[in-house]
């Protein structure tokens, strides 16, 4: 940005992948003269992007705008295309869950059908069964003349003419029972039963357990395909300490790979743009920044982020202490992994803090930070 109101000229704008449009598809079989929204140099590196945006000058109209990857005057990156390829020669990215959209849609459809079935089942309370009479077909013998008599009291209907046995047999009685009335004792009555009729309360046929097993089986396949343990996805740990920690460690290794990819494709580039702006504004002094080797040294950094969840901090601390005694790690690495701090700064702060106390928390005569420093 050229605005002088900003402390740093770096600004961000995220583009939806659907806005990068072209006229060809991605293929590893051969190279095409066209492009899929991304123009490339002779060596295959990205040159510019064709962005589909709304035309401000024309209502309900859109247009293409070409954004170069490297600014012609500034020489800095203007647009980043970061994606995780699945196969060699892939030119464009995709969602991490793109391959599982159909499976997730199936889970949604199945869940909705089960919920609807449960609602419909709850609307039916009871039914009348008769073991002495043949139920037959309730609509057998129904004609246009006696259809209107269904559901009516045939004995008291003024317009009823010559009521037949079929009319009596297939007189359907439907009596809606308000749900609120069931909460009041003595408010519901079942009347009009014939000899041999019995009342049967309808059972709930909704498949609770099979539904849970079906969803779990689907999620296990999706989690395995994405490298995520199902316990982490569901945030449900019902196993012992060793099994739960193994699950977290396995998931954390996958997340560390994702972090490295994000740092390489996005964070390091943004950090370079930000640092260049600070140097240009004179707020940061970086001698030799224009030299490629010195520039790499100035841009060398580590992205810490959140640490892995700890199930038992005591066991983790003991393991870190054992690793330090065997020289398998360093205090800096352990402090960084614990809370992203610096071991050297922690030693200085703790030395000052404990010097102001009458005695260290662990007591005199024992090994501690104060004695080692």
C-alpha positions, 0 to 999 in steps of 0.5 A: 500500500502507498498509504502514509497512514500505515506503520508498515506498507504491508497489507493482506487480502485473501482471494477465494480459489474460485476467483482464479479462473482459466480455460484449461484443466490441470494434467500431468500428461502434457503441458498446454499452451493455455492456463488454468487461471495461472500464467507461468514462465518457461520453467514452470514457475508462476508468473501471474494470476487471472482474478475474477472480480466484480466490475465497480463501473458496471452493475451486475458485471464481472471482469478479469484482472491480472495480478503479477506474482512479483511487482515490476517496480518493487521486486517484491511478492504481490500474490502467494499461491500456497497449496498442498499437492497430492501428486507430481505435476499438480499446478493448483491446490485443493481443500484438505477435505475435498476428497471427502465431501461426498462422504460427509454429505452421506453422513449428513443425509443419514443423520437427517433421515434418522432424526426425521424417523425419530420425530415421526416415530414420536408422533405415534403413541399407541395403536389398537390390535384385535386378535379375534378379527381378521384385520384385512385391508382397511380400504377394501370395499370402499367406494365413492358412495361410502367413502365420505362415511369413513371416520364418522359415527355411522349409527348417529349420522343423519344422512346414513342410509342402509349401513352395511357390514362393510361400512361398520367393519372399515369405519376408520377412527382417528383420534388425535391426542394433544401432547399437553393433555398427556401431562395431566393425570386423568385427561386421556381416555381410550373409548370405542373398543370392540371385543378382542381389541387391545391397546399396544404402546408403539415402541421406539424403533429408531436405531440409536446404537447402529447409527452411532456405529455407522457414523464412527465407521465413516469418521474412522475412514476419513480420519485415517485418510487425513492423518488425524486420529479419531480420538483427536477429531472427536476430542474423546479419550477413553483409553489409558495414559499410554494409548492417549499419549500415543494418539496425541504424539501421532497427531502432533507429528502430522501437525508439525508437517503442516506447520512447516508447509505453512511456514515455507509457503506463507509465513516466511514470505510474509515475514520477508515483506514485513521486515523489508518494510520496517527496514525501508522505514528506518525502524530496524537496522539490518546491515548487509540485508541487500546481500543474498547470504546476509539476507537469508541470515536475517530472515532465518527464524522459527515459528513456535506456535502452540505446544502439544497438549500434555496429559501428565505434566509431571511425567513430561517434566521428568522425561525432559530432565532425563533427556537433559542429563543424557545431553539428548536435548538443550534447555533452549529447546525444552523451554521453547517446546514448553511455552515458547520461552527462552531458557537464557531469559528464564534463568536471568528472571528466575535468578533475580526472582529467587534472590529476593526470596528468603529461601528457594521454594525447594529448600536449602541444600538441594539442587536448584536453579539458584545453586547452578547459576 
